[in-house]
């Protein structure tokens, strides 16, 4: 067994496709299949269900996959630790972000990039549950997510500013003259909202429901870019966080605050609480807390 075989196994899990996993690992598909079969033979277990295409992992494969992730995290952590001992911070920071987070994640990326020019970044749009799962399995270093479902025994976190909401619209199609809108003003508008059940949508539904109002959205989607496309096309107005940066997407967009509109839970930066935890995650979390927490308190 070697570390590359574990890397191939993880790539297959992430892509769910033999060809895509091989391409990600810069090898041919036959080589990937051969190396995975060698791993199965060495362990004496069938890890992968095969047919004409990838059909998933066996129950044994799922258990081995969890160990593979831990070993890869330890492998990457070893090299990151060595770099940290040399006074360097290198590698790839993987950041999970909930849709319509009330904090622009590029502020975090820019903060880390300015301090550590050699860092690379991967960002993933995920639900709160997915972020916690991926932090637990070392698929992410940090998460930008809501804190209401967080177990402090397993995760470290610090809260960012509370998330206030506003109405995003295109000035070519809608005009609002008041400095702030009330929930009652929104009920007759063609609204674009995230899909039901998503965390930010739950806060919106609560805002309407607590006032005896029922919205009838014109557009529902689980993709933020589709929501912005709907706004720019004049199809709808969207309820979004005030500090998310979405109103800067083009010159025609405007964002008007909504009175008494806050998300149900605070947003925060989250890191896995127990080892193995990479020096990269620890350093970036510490620096973000040092630089951002005082700003949120102002």
N, C-alpha and C positions, 0 to 999 in steps of 0.2 A: 504494500500500500504506500502511496505517496500523496503529498498534499494536492497535486494536480487532479487526482481522481476525485477527491472531495470537492474541489472547485468545479469539476465537470458535473458532479451530482447536484450541487447547488444551482448551477446555471440551468440545468434541466428543470428543476423545480420552479425557477423564476420565469422561464420562458414557456414551459409546458410543450416544448417542441424540440425534437432532436436536431433539426437543421439549424434553428435559431440558437440553440445552446452551443452547437459546434462553432457557429460564426462568432458568437460572443467570446468564445475561448480561443479563437483564431486557429482552429484545427478543422479537419474534414469530418463529415458526419460518420463515415466508417471508423475513423480513429476514435471518436467519442464513444461510439457503441462498443468497440473492442475494449477500451479502457474500463468502461462501466461493467462489462461482462467479467473482466479480470477481477474487478473489485468484488463482484458477487461470488465468484469462485473462491477467492481468498477468504471471504467471510462465511461462505457456505449458506448463503441466503439469496433468495430472489428479491431484489429491491424494486425493480421496475416492471410494470405490466406492459408488454409489447404486443402490437398487432400491426396493422398497416401503418399505424402512427403511434405516438405516445398515448398511453391509456391510463396513466397515473402511477402512483407508488403503491406497493404492497404495504400492509400494516407494519411488517418488519422494516420496509424501506423508510416509512415515516419516522420510525424510532431512530434508525441509523442517520437519517437526514438531520435530526435535531443534534446529534453528536457531531456530525460534520460541520454544522454551523458553529458550534462551540469551538471546535478545533481550528476552524478558519479564523474565527474571531481572535483566538489566542495567538495564532500565527501572525495575523496582521498586527495585533497588539504588541507582539514581541518586536517587530520592526519599528513600529511607532515609538515604543519605549526606548529603543536604541537611538532613534533620531532625537527623541526628547532629551536623552542624556547628552547628546551633542549640541543641545540648545536649538534644535530644529523641530518644526511641526510639519509633517508631511503626510500625504495620503489623500483619501477621499472622504469628505464629510457627507454622510447621507442624512438628509433632513426630511422628515414627514410633516406635512402641513394639512390641517383641515380646510375644506373648501370655505371660502369667504372668511378667512381668519381676520380678526379685527386688529391685526398688526402686520405690516408689510414684511414678509419674510426676507425680501431683498435687503432690508436693513441689517439683518443678521449676517447674510452672506457677505455683504460689503464690509461689515465690521471684521469678520474673520479674514476676508481676502486682504484687507489693508494691513492686518497684523502679520499675516502668514502668506506671502505671495506664492508659495509653492503648493498651497492647498488646492485640491479640486473639489467640486461640489456636485452632488446629485440630489434633486428635490422630487418628492413624490406627493401627489394629492391623495389623501387617504382619510377615512373616517377615524373618529377618536378610538374606536375599538381596534382598528387595523394598526394604528400607530402604537398602541400599547402592546399588541401582539408582536409587532416587528422589533420594538425595543427589547422585549423579553427574549427574542430569538436572535438578537444581535444582527438583525437586518437593517437597523437604523442606529445612528449614534445619538441623534436628538430628535425630539418631536415638538411641534408647535400645535398645542391642542387644548381642549377644555379640561378643567381640573376637577369637575364634579364626580367623576367616576374613578378617580385616581386612588390607588392603594399606597399610602406613604411608606409602608413597610417594604415595598418593592420598587418604588420610583422616587427619585429626587426631582424637585420642581421649584420654580418660583413664579409668582404671578406677575403678569404684565398689566398694563392699564385696562380698566374695564372697557368692554366693547359696546360703544354706542352705535346706533343705526341711523341711516338716512335713506332718502329716496334718490336713486340714480336715474337720470333721464337725459334725453337728447334735446337740446334747446331748439333744434329745427322742427320738433314735433310737439313739444310740451313747454309751457311757461308757468312758473310759479313765482309770485312776487313776495310772498311772506318769508321772513327769515327762518321760520320753522314750520313744519306741518304737524297736524294731529292725526292720530290713527283714523279718526272719522273722515278725514280728507282723502284717505287712500282707498276707501272701500269701493268707490265708483271708478277707479282708474284701472286700465288694463295692466295687470301686474304680472311680472315674471318672477318666479320663485324657485328656489332649490326644491328638489323632490321631497315629498312628505317623508318624515322619519329622520331626515338628516338633521344634525344638531342645530345648525343655524336656523333651519326652517321651524324647528320646534319653538324657538324663541319668538319667531314671527307669529306663529299660530297662537302662542300664549298672549302676545300683545293684542291681537284682535279679540280672542276669546274672552279675555278678562274685561273687555269693554262691551261684550254682547254682540260682537261683530263677526261676520263670516265672510272671508275673502273668496272670490271666484277667479282664481288666476287664469290669465290667458295663455301663459307658457309655464311649464314646469320641466326642469331638467336637473340632472345630477352633475352637469358640466358647467363650470363658471364661464368658460369662453363662449358657450352657446347662449348663456344669459346675457353676456355683453353684446353678442351679435344681435340678439333680439332688441336690446335697448337702442343700439346704433341704427337699426333698421326702422325704428319708430313703432315696432310691434307692441312694445310694453315699456313700463318703468320697473325698476328692480329695487328691492330693499337690500342694502348692503352695509357693511361696516363703514363708519366714517373715515377711519384711518387705514384703509386697506390699499389705497393707491389706485383704485379702479377708475376714479373720475379723471385720471390723467391719461387714460388710454387714447383719447383723441380730443381735439379742441372743442368739439361740440357737446361734450358731456358735462353735466353739472350735478352736484350732490347737495341736497337740502336736508338738514337734520330733522329727525322726527322727535317730537316731544315725548319724554318718558319712555324712550325706546332703548332698552339694554338687553343683552343676551342673558339667559338664565344662569349661566355659569361663567366664571372668569376664565380668561385664556392665559396659558402659561407655557414656559419652556420646560421640557421634561427630559430626563435622562434615566436610564436603567440604574437602579439603586444598588445592585450587588454585582460582583464580578462574574465572569471576566468583563471588565469595562476598559475600553481603550483609553490611552493617554490623550488621544485626539478628542474624544468625547468629553473627558474631564477638563481638559484645557479650555475648550471652546465654551462649555457650560459655565465654567468659573469666570471667564472673561465676559461673557454675556451678562452674567449676574452682576459683575462688578460695574459694567458700563451702563446697563439698561435699567437695573432696579432703582438707582437714584433718580433717573429721569422720570420713571413712572410715578414716583412719590411727589414730584413737583406739582 
